Amino acid sequence: MTAPVRLSVRVIPNAKKTRFDGYREGELVLRLNALPQDGKANKAAIEYIAEFFGVSRSSVLLVSGEKSRHKIFQIVGLQSDVLERKLAGSQP
């Protein structure tokens, strides 16, 4: 069993396209094509992260930052080397 991986993310809502966009101040930047209303951006972030890393939505948990742009997600069932490899391939 793999230990859960934590991902520190800075979310920028209302973007033209949902995508990871490098790092800023030690956080992974996630641009979201969703509004920050009624939890829509959080839901979109969870869905995108799950799809990006190939895990189920229930494997992605928002640990902190529900009402902040600075969020920490926990991903269950993903090895850290897989996470690093996928992120390296997504950088602009």
Secondary structure, 3 states (H helix, E strand, C coil): CCCCEEEEEEEECCCCCCEEEEEECCEEEEECCCCCCCCHHHHHHHHHHHHHHCCCHHHEEEEECCCCCEEEEEECCCCHHHHHHHHHHHCC
